[in-house]
Amino acid sequence: MDTGLPDNCKDTPYGWMLIKQEHTAIISTVLAAWASDNKSGTAYTSGRSGGTGYCIVNQFNPVN
């Protein structure tokens, strides 16, 4: 996250984002990118659930 949080994630605690447990494909993609030392990518978010809690990630595209 070189450019900061998306606008719809404003005030998420600690600047963290959440990938829900049932989204195993996104989790796998993020962990594979992290393990390969490629920590750059684009995270698409749906904002904070009900305006509270952590920002929810619904897609991640790593930079190759």
C-alpha positions in Angstrom: 0.0 0.0 0.0 2.4 2.6 -1.2 -0.3 5.2 -1.8 -2.3 4.8 1.4 -5.7 3.5 2.1 -8.5 3.8 -0.4 -11.0 6.5 0.4 -13.7 4.0 1.4 -11.4 2.6 4.1 -11.0 5.9 6.0 -10.7 5.4 9.8 -10.1 1.6 9.6 -8.4 0.6 12.8 -4.5 0.7 12.6 -4.9 1.1 8.8 -5.5 -2.7 8.5 -7.6 -4.4 5.9 -9.5 -7.7 6.2 -9.7 -10.6 3.9 -12.7 -12.7 5.0 -11.8 -16.4 5.8 -14.1 -17.7 3.1 -12.2 -15.9 0.4 -9.4 -18.5 0.3 -8.4 -17.6 -3.3 -7.6 -14.0 -2.3 -5.8 -15.2 0.8 -3.7 -17.6 -1.3 -2.8 -14.9 -3.8 -1.7 -12.5 -1.1 0.3 -15.1 0.7 2.0 -16.3 -2.5 2.9 -12.7 -3.4 4.2 -12.1 0.1 6.3 -15.3 0.1 7.9 -14.4 -3.3 8.9 -11.1 -1.8 6.5 -9.3 -4.1 4.7 -7.0 -1.8 3.2 -4.7 -4.4 -0.2 -5.0 -5.9 -3.6 -3.4 -6.1 -6.2 -4.1 -3.5 -9.9 -3.6 -4.4 -12.1 -3.0 -1.4 -15.8 -2.8 -0.5 -15.2 -0.3 2.4 -15.9 -1.0 6.0 -18.8 -3.3 6.9 -21.6 -1.0 8.2 -19.1 1.8 8.4 -17.3 0.1 11.3 -14.4 -2.3 11.7 -11.7 -3.1 9.2 -11.8 -2.4 5.5 -12.8 -5.5 3.5 -10.7 -6.6 0.6 -12.6 -8.3 -2.2 -9.9 -8.6 -4.8 -6.0 -8.4 -5.0 -3.9 -8.2 -8.1 -0.2 -8.6 -7.5 2.3 -6.7 -9.6 4.5 -9.0 -11.6 
